[in-house]
Amino acid sequence: MFAPRDMTEGSPWKNLLIFTIPMLFGNIVQQLYSTVDAIVVGQFMGNDGDNALAAIGSTMPLLFLISVLLIGISSGAGIMVSQYFGAKKREELSFSIGTCITAITVCGLFMMIIFPLGTRPLLELIRTPEGNVLDWAVDYLNILLWGALGQAFYNILTGILRGLGDSLSALLYLIIACLLNIALDLLFVAVFGWGVAGAAVATIIAQFVSGALCLWRLFQMRATFDIGVKYLRPTKAYMLPMIKLGLPTGASQAIFSLAMVLVQSLTNSFGEMFIAANVIVMRIDGFVVMPIFSFANAIMVFAGQNMGAGKIDRVRQGTKQCAFMSAGTSFVIVLGILFFGRAIAGLFTDTEEIIETSMRMLRVLAAGYIVFALGQVFWSVIRGAGDTMTPMWASLISVVAVRVPSAYLLVYLMKEPDALFYSLLVSWSFTALLSVFAYRKGTWRDKGIVRGEAGEGIDFQVEGEAK
């Protein structure tokens, strides 16, 4: 169950589902990190709970913007690893993984040292409310950044493990870390009274544990690839492809997160109550999109492995099946939001005004999740095939020409915060249409970094059998 999985053989939908289910649970558990932080501070800080929620919510866009470097490296690593794995090229796979580990360490240390220097000016720039909200937001963001190395190792090493077809190990280690995070949240916030800072400390300890476990697991997989000093030394032949594959994805996420920062300024202008409601919506939204992103990650690995094996027709077949599963799952979840959203929002706060505002915004977003799911599937196929530039340009167009302008325009016309979520629907629909066009155009089929048939005569173990 924990061995690397070869998805170039067998039924596509079964491969995708078997790979997606543990990754979905892993993503749900990972989402619990930030959700538990919000619930604990909201419920155990008394009269300060709503302001604490607002403080955590104000940091979300900046945290996402700061993490795009890791997202880019993780994406490039996952694509490169999956294609070499599908092609059965052991030597190239070993150098790819070693190069990624070195890049993780450098980037994590850079984030720990440099990024905390600018947190307060950035939070002030997006009009974070003065007083406790601003001070707590600075503390929360700085502590998370000081623990960035743990986050870096977990995020990127799970990308490598998934590229090898192993999504169960990441799930197991994440469950361990999440349980630790919940226990430490209650200890630091409810017992010690450390407030928002305590929630951040609990998160970084748990992230270091999960990152260390992923690294340990990777060193146990020597039947599939080799590890040693020569593989850890960064070389141009592997660093450049990783950057070439990962930079556009990181840039896409940077564009998206920059839009979040710009829109956060609008969000903050509506006051603390709306900021707190927005935190609840984003936490619930995080769970809703987990199946969408899980199917998207699965089809990206599937596309990468099959492109490496030269099986393009199989990629097309898997894409259709994945799109159906992702859209169907999203439909079921949307029904759950409409029926149980109010009860879920009540877990975060007892303030009726915040709960009602949260539900109103969730009803707006519910209409767009199925469209969003389809767009993510098509873009992930294109990325997995090795074309990361087209999704980057699509993100740029979507954000610059649609998301930010529509947010400001609709707020100006409607004079109410719901306009921010209507602008999301417009952006999701536009991006999904672009993804369908790019997929049908088919230029992604010639972008693989591995050419020709899979390697032959290589000592390469998959699911316990030498191949």
C-alpha positions as CSV (number, residue, x, y, z in Angstrom):
1,M,0.0,0.0,0.0
2,F,2.9,2.4,0.7
3,A,5.0,1.4,-2.3
4,P,5.4,3.7,-5.4
5,R,2.4,3.2,-7.7
6,D,2.9,2.8,-11.5
7,M,-0.1,4.5,-13.1
8,T,0.9,3.6,-16.7
9,E,-1.0,0.3,-16.5
10,G,-4.5,-0.8,-15.4
11,S,-7.8,1.1,-15.4
12,P,-7.3,4.9,-15.4
13,W,-10.2,5.7,-13.2
14,K,-9.2,3.1,-10.6
15,N,-5.6,4.3,-10.5
16,L,-6.9,7.9,-10.1
17,L,-9.3,7.0,-7.4
18,I,-6.9,4.8,-5.4
19,F,-4.3,7.6,-5.6
20,T,-6.8,10.4,-4.8
21,I,-8.6,9.0,-1.8
22,P,-5.5,9.0,0.6
23,M,-4.4,12.4,-0.8
24,L,-7.9,13.8,-0.3
25,F,-7.9,12.7,3.4
26,G,-4.4,14.2,3.6
27,N,-5.5,17.5,2.2
28,I,-8.5,17.5,4.6
29,V,-6.2,16.8,7.5
30,Q,-3.8,19.5,6.3
31,Q,-6.6,22.0,6.2
32,L,-7.3,21.2,9.8
33,Y,-4.0,22.9,10.7
34,S,-5.3,26.4,10.0
35,T,-8.9,25.6,10.8
36,V,-8.1,24.3,14.3
37,D,-6.1,27.5,14.9
38,A,-9.2,29.5,14.0
39,I,-11.6,27.5,16.0
40,V,-9.4,27.4,19.1
41,V,-8.7,31.1,19.2
42,G,-12.3,31.9,18.3
43,Q,-13.7,29.8,21.2
44,F,-11.0,30.1,23.9
45,M,-10.0,33.7,23.8
46,G,-13.3,35.0,25.3
47,N,-14.3,38.5,24.2
48,D,-11.2,38.7,22.0
49,G,-12.1,35.7,19.9
50,D,-13.6,37.6,17.0
51,N,-10.6,40.0,16.8
52,A,-8.3,37.0,17.0
53,L,-10.2,35.5,14.0
54,A,-9.8,38.7,12.1
55,A,-6.0,38.7,12.9
56,I,-5.5,35.2,11.5
57,G,-7.7,36.1,8.5
58,S,-5.6,39.1,7.7
59,T,-2.5,37.0,7.3
60,M,-3.9,34.5,4.9
61,P,-3.2,36.3,1.6
62,L,0.4,37.2,2.7
63,L,1.1,33.6,3.8
64,F,-0.1,32.3,0.5
65,L,2.0,34.9,-1.4
66,I,5.1,34.1,0.6
67,S,4.7,30.3,0.0
68,V,4.6,30.6,-3.8
69,L,8.3,29.8,-3.9
70,L,7.7,26.5,-2.3
71,I,4.7,25.8,-4.5
72,G,6.8,26.4,-7.6
73,I,9.6,24.1,-6.5
74,S,7.1,21.4,-5.4
75,S,5.2,21.5,-8.7
76,G,8.4,21.3,-10.8
77,A,9.7,18.5,-8.6
78,G,6.5,16.5,-8.8
79,I,6.3,16.8,-12.6
80,M,9.9,15.9,-13.2
81,V,9.8,13.0,-10.7
82,S,6.6,11.6,-12.2
83,Q,7.9,11.7,-15.8
84,Y,11.2,10.0,-15.0
85,F,9.4,7.5,-12.8
86,G,7.0,6.7,-15.7
87,A,9.9,6.3,-18.1
88,K,11.7,4.0,-15.6
89,K,14.9,6.2,-15.7
90,R,16.5,5.5,-12.3
91,E,19.6,7.7,-12.6
92,E,17.7,10.7,-13.7
93,L,15.1,10.1,-11.0
94,S,17.8,10.0,-8.4
95,F,19.4,13.3,-9.5
96,S,16.0,14.9,-9.6
97,I,15.1,14.0,-6.1
98,G,18.5,15.0,-4.7
99,T,18.4,18.3,-6.4
100,C,14.9,19.0,-5.0
101,I,16.1,18.2,-1.4
102,T,18.9,20.7,-1.7
103,A,16.6,23.4,-3.2
104,I,14.1,22.8,-0.3
105,T,16.8,23.5,2.3
106,V,18.0,26.7,0.7
107,C,14.5,28.1,0.1
108,G,13.3,27.3,3.6
109,L,16.3,29.0,5.3
110,F,15.8,32.0,3.0
111,M,12.2,32.3,4.0
112,M,13.1,32.1,7.7
113,I,15.7,34.8,7.6
114,I,14.4,37.4,5.1
115,F,10.6,37.3,5.0
116,P,9.9,38.2,8.7
117,L,11.5,41.6,8.1
118,G,8.6,42.9,6.1
119,T,5.5,41.5,7.8
120,R,4.2,44.6,9.7
121,P,4.6,47.0,6.7
122,L,2.8,44.6,4.4
123,L,0.0,44.1,6.9
124,E,-0.4,47.8,7.2
125,L,-0.3,48.2,3.5
126,I,-3.4,46.0,3.1
127,R,-5.2,48.1,5.8
128,T,-5.2,45.5,8.6
129,P,-7.2,47.2,11.5
130,E,-4.9,48.8,14.0
131,G,-4.6,47.6,17.6
132,N,-4.8,44.0,18.7
133,V,-5.8,42.7,15.2
134,L,-2.6,44.2,13.7
135,D,-0.3,43.2,16.5
136,W,-1.7,39.6,16.7
137,A,-1.5,39.3,12.9
138,V,2.2,40.3,13.0
139,D,3.0,37.8,15.7
140,Y,1.1,35.0,14.0
141,L,2.8,35.6,10.6
142,N,6.3,36.0,12.0
143,I,6.2,32.8,14.0
144,L,4.9,30.8,11.0
145,L,7.7,32.2,8.9
146,W,10.4,31.3,11.6
147,G,9.2,27.7,11.1
148,A,9.2,27.9,7.3
149,L,11.8,25.1,6.9
150,G,9.4,22.5,8.3
151,Q,6.6,23.6,6.0
152,A,9.1,23.6,3.1
153,F,10.2,20.0,3.7
154,Y,6.6,18.7,4.1
155,N,5.1,20.5,1.1
156,I,7.9,19.6,-1.3
157,L,8.7,16.1,-0.1
158,T,5.0,15.2,-0.4
159,G,5.2,16.4,-3.9
160,I,8.0,14.0,-4.6
161,L,6.3,11.1,-2.9
162,R,3.1,11.7,-4.9
163,G,5.2,11.9,-8.1
164,L,6.4,8.4,-7.2
165,G,2.7,7.4,-6.8
166,D,2.9,7.1,-3.0
167,S,0.0,9.2,-1.5
168,L,-0.5,7.1,1.6
169,S,2.7,7.9,3.4
170,A,2.0,11.6,3.2
171,L,-1.5,11.0,4.7
172,L,-0.1,8.9,7.6
173,Y,2.5,11.5,8.6
174,L,0.0,14.4,8.2
175,I,-2.5,12.7,10.5
176,I,0.2,12.3,13.1
177,A,1.2,16.0,12.8
178,C,-2.4,17.2,12.8
179,L,-3.3,15.4,16.0
180,L,-0.1,16.9,17.5
181,N,-1.2,20.3,16.3
182,I,-4.7,20.0,17.8
183,A,-3.2,18.9,21.2
184,L,-0.7,21.7,21.2
185,D,-3.3,24.3,20.1
186,L,-5.4,23.4,23.2
187,L,-2.4,23.4,25.4
188,F,-0.8,26.7,24.3
189,V,-4.1,28.7,23.8
190,A,-6.6,27.2,26.2
191,V,-4.3,26.2,29.1
192,F,-1.2,28.5,28.8
193,G,-3.1,31.5,27.4
194,W,-0.6,32.3,24.7
195,G,-3.4,33.5,22.3
196,V,-2.8,33.8,18.6
197,A,1.0,33.3,19.0
198,G,0.3,29.9,20.7
199,A,-1.7,28.7,17.7
200,A,1.2,29.6,15.4
201,V,3.8,27.8,17.6
202,A,1.6,24.7,17.6
203,T,1.5,24.8,13.8
204,I,5.2,25.1,13.2
205,I,6.1,22.3,15.7
206,A,3.6,20.0,13.9
207,Q,5.0,21.0,10.5
208,F,8.5,20.2,11.5
209,V,7.4,16.7,12.7
210,S,5.6,16.0,9.4
211,G,8.5,17.3,7.3
212,A,11.0,15.1,9.2
213,L,8.7,12.0,8.8
214,C,8.5,12.6,5.0
215,L,12.2,12.9,4.7
216,W,12.7,9.6,6.7
217,R,10.2,7.9,4.4
218,L,12.0,9.1,1.3
219,F,15.3,7.6,2.5
220,Q,13.5,4.2,2.9
221,M,12.6,4.0,-0.8
222,R,16.1,3.1,-2.1
223,A,14.6,0.3,-4.2
224,T,13.2,2.9,-6.5
225,F,16.0,5.5,-6.6
226,D,19.5,6.2,-5.1
227,I,20.5,8.8,-2.6
228,G,24.0,10.1,-1.8
229,V,26.2,13.2,-1.8
230,K,26.6,13.2,-5.6
231,Y,22.8,13.3,-6.0
232,L,22.4,16.1,-3.5
233,R,24.8,18.3,-5.3
234,P,22.7,20.7,-7.5
235,T,23.6,20.4,-11.2
236,K,22.4,22.5,-14.1
237,A,21.0,19.5,-16.0
238,Y,18.4,19.0,-13.3
239,M,18.1,22.4,-11.6
240,L,17.1,24.2,-14.8
241,P,14.3,21.8,-15.8
242,M,12.9,21.9,-12.2
243,I,13.0,25.8,-12.4
244,K,11.5,25.7,-15.9
245,L,8.7,23.5,-14.8
246,G,8.1,25.0,-11.4
247,L,8.7,28.7,-12.0
248,P,5.6,29.2,-14.2
249,T,3.4,27.4,-11.6
250,G,4.9,29.5,-8.8
251,A,4.4,32.6,-10.8
252,S,0.7,31.6,-11.4
253,Q,0.2,31.2,-7.7
254,A,2.1,34.4,-7.0
255,I,-0.3,36.2,-9.4
256,F,-3.3,34.6,-7.7
257,S,-2.0,35.4,-4.2
258,L,-1.2,39.0,-5.3
259,A,-4.9,39.3,-6.3
260,M,-5.8,38.0,-2.9
261,V,-3.7,40.7,-1.3
262,L,-5.3,43.4,-3.4
263,V,-8.8,42.0,-2.7
264,Q,-7.9,41.7,1.0
265,S,-7.5,45.4,1.1
266,L,-11.2,45.6,0.0
267,T,-12.1,43.0,2.5
268,N,-10.5,44.9,5.4
269,S,-12.3,48.0,4.4
270,F,-15.6,46.4,5.5
271,G,-14.5,46.1,9.1
272,E,-13.6,43.4,11.7
273,M,-17.0,41.6,11.5
274,F,-16.7,41.0,7.8
275,I,-13.0,40.0,8.1
276,A,-14.0,37.4,10.7
277,A,-16.8,36.1,8.5
278,N,-14.4,35.9,5.6
279,V,-12.0,33.8,7.7
280,I,-14.9,31.3,8.3
281,V,-15.8,31.2,4.6
282,M,-12.2,30.7,3.6
283,R,-11.8,27.9,6.1
284,I,-14.9,26.1,4.9
285,D,-14.0,26.8,1.3
286,G,-10.6,25.2,2.0
287,F,-12.4,21.9,2.8
288,V,-14.7,22.2,-0.2
289,V,-11.9,22.6,-2.7
290,M,-9.8,19.8,-1.2
291,P,-11.4,17.1,-3.4
292,I,-11.0,19.3,-6.4
293,F,-7.3,19.8,-5.8
294,S,-6.9,16.1,-4.9
295,F,-8.3,15.0,-8.2
296,A,-6.2,17.7,-9.9
297,N,-3.0,16.5,-8.3
298,A,-3.9,12.9,-9.1
299,I,-4.4,13.6,-12.8
300,M,-1.2,15.7,-12.9
301,V,0.8,12.7,-11.6
302,F,-1.1,10.4,-13.9
303,A,-0.4,12.6,-16.9
304,G,3.2,12.9,-16.0
305,Q,3.8,9.2,-15.7
306,N,2.0,8.3,-18.9
307,M,3.7,11.1,-20.8
308,G,7.0,9.7,-19.6
309,A,5.8,6.3,-20.9
310,G,4.7,7.7,-24.2
311,K,1.0,6.9,-23.6
312,I,-0.8,10.0,-24.7
313,D,-4.1,8.3,-25.5
314,R,-4.2,7.0,-22.0
315,V,-3.8,10.5,-20.7
316,R,-6.9,11.6,-22.7
317,Q,-8.9,8.7,-21.3
318,G,-7.9,9.5,-17.7
319,T,-8.7,13.1,-18.2
320,K,-12.3,12.4,-19.1
321,Q,-12.8,10.1,-16.2
322,C,-11.1,12.4,-13.7
323,A,-13.3,15.4,-14.9
324,F,-16.4,13.4,-14.3
325,M,-15.3,12.2,-10.8
326,S,-14.2,15.7,-9.7
327,A,-17.4,17.5,-10.9
328,G,-19.6,14.8,-9.4
329,T,-17.9,15.0,-6.0
330,S,-18.1,18.8,-6.1
331,F,-21.9,18.6,-6.7
332,V,-22.4,16.4,-3.6
333,I,-20.3,18.8,-1.4
334,V,-22.2,21.8,-2.6
335,L,-25.4,20.2,-1.4
336,G,-23.7,19.6,2.0
337,I,-22.8,23.3,2.2
338,L,-26.3,24.4,1.5
339,F,-27.8,22.1,4.2
340,F,-25.1,22.2,6.9
341,G,-23.1,25.4,6.3
342,R,-24.8,27.3,9.2
343,A,-23.9,24.6,11.7
344,I,-20.3,24.5,10.5
345,A,-20.0,28.3,10.7
346,G,-21.3,28.0,14.3
347,L,-18.2,26.1,15.3
348,F,-16.0,29.2,14.9
349,T,-18.1,31.8,16.7
350,D,-21.4,32.4,18.5
351,T,-21.9,35.9,16.9
352,E,-25.1,35.6,14.8
353,E,-24.1,38.5,12.5
354,I,-20.9,36.7,11.5
355,I,-22.6,33.4,11.0
356,E,-25.3,34.9,8.8
357,T,-22.7,36.8,6.7
358,S,-20.7,33.7,6.3
359,M,-23.7,31.7,5.0
360,R,-24.7,34.4,2.5
361,M,-21.2,34.3,1.0
362,L,-21.1,30.5,0.9
363,R,-24.3,30.5,-1.1
364,V,-22.7,32.7,-3.6
365,L,-19.6,30.5,-4.0
366,A,-21.6,27.3,-4.1
367,A,-22.7,28.1,-7.7
368,G,-19.1,28.1,-9.0
369,Y,-17.5,25.0,-7.5
370,I,-18.3,22.6,-10.3
371,V,-17.0,24.9,-13.0
372,F,-13.9,25.4,-10.8
373,A,-13.4,21.6,-10.6
374,L,-13.4,21.2,-14.4
375,G,-10.9,24.0,-14.9
376,Q,-8.5,22.5,-12.4
377,V,-8.6,19.1,-14.0
378,F,-7.7,20.4,-17.5
379,W,-5.0,22.7,-16.2
380,S,-3.4,19.9,-14.2
381,V,-3.2,17.6,-17.2
382,I,-1.4,20.4,-19.1
383,R,1.0,20.9,-16.3
384,G,1.6,17.2,-15.8
385,A,2.5,16.9,-19.5
386,G,5.2,19.5,-19.0
387,D,3.5,22.7,-20.3
388,T,3.5,25.0,-17.3
389,M,3.8,28.2,-19.3
390,T,0.2,28.2,-20.7
391,P,-1.4,27.9,-17.2
392,M,0.8,30.8,-16.0
393,W,-0.3,33.1,-18.9
394,A,-3.9,32.1,-18.3
395,S,-3.6,33.0,-14.6
396,L,-2.1,36.3,-15.5
397,I,-5.0,37.1,-17.8
398,S,-7.6,35.9,-15.4
399,V,-6.2,37.9,-12.5
400,V,-5.2,41.1,-14.2
401,A,-8.1,41.4,-16.7
402,V,-10.9,39.7,-14.7
403,R,-10.5,39.0,-11.0
404,V,-9.2,42.2,-9.5
405,P,-11.0,44.6,-11.9
406,S,-14.3,42.8,-11.4
407,A,-13.9,42.9,-7.6
408,Y,-13.3,46.6,-7.5
409,L,-16.0,47.3,-10.1
410,L,-18.7,45.2,-8.4
411,V,-17.9,46.6,-5.0
412,Y,-18.2,50.1,-6.4
413,L,-21.5,49.3,-8.1
414,M,-23.1,47.1,-5.4
415,K,-21.7,48.9,-2.3
416,E,-21.7,45.6,-0.4
417,P,-19.1,42.9,0.5
418,D,-20.9,40.1,-1.4
419,A,-19.5,41.7,-4.6
420,L,-16.1,40.2,-3.7
421,F,-17.5,36.7,-4.0
422,Y,-19.4,37.4,-7.2
423,S,-16.1,38.5,-8.7
424,L,-14.7,35.0,-7.8
425,L,-17.5,33.4,-9.8
426,V,-16.7,35.5,-12.8
427,S,-13.0,34.6,-12.6
428,W,-13.6,30.9,-12.1
429,S,-15.8,30.7,-15.2
430,F,-13.4,32.6,-17.4
431,T,-10.4,30.5,-16.3
432,A,-12.4,27.2,-16.9
433,L,-13.2,28.3,-20.4
434,L,-9.5,29.0,-21.1
435,S,-8.6,25.6,-19.7
436,V,-11.0,23.8,-22.1
437,F,-9.6,25.8,-25.0
438,A,-6.0,25.1,-24.1
439,Y,-6.6,21.4,-23.6
440,R,-8.4,20.9,-26.9
441,K,-5.7,22.9,-28.7
442,G,-3.4,20.1,-27.8
443,T,0.1,21.8,-27.8
444,W,0.7,20.3,-24.3
445,R,1.3,16.9,-26.0
446,D,4.8,17.9,-27.2
447,K,6.0,19.4,-23.9
448,G,7.3,16.3,-22.0
449,I,10.8,16.4,-20.6
450,V,11.1,12.6,-21.3
451,R,11.0,11.6,-25.0
452,G,10.4,8.2,-26.4
453,E,9.5,4.9,-24.7
454,A,10.2,4.0,-21.1
455,G,13.7,2.9,-20.1
456,E,14.6,-0.7,-20.4
457,G,16.8,-3.0,-18.4
458,I,16.8,-0.8,-15.3
459,D,16.8,-2.1,-11.8
460,F,13.6,-0.3,-10.8
461,Q,11.1,-1.5,-8.2
462,V,7.4,-0.7,-8.3
463,E,4.9,-2.1,-5.8
464,G,7.4,-4.7,-4.6
465,E,8.4,-6.1,-8.0
466,A,11.6,-5.5,-9.9
467,K,11.0,-4.2,-13.4
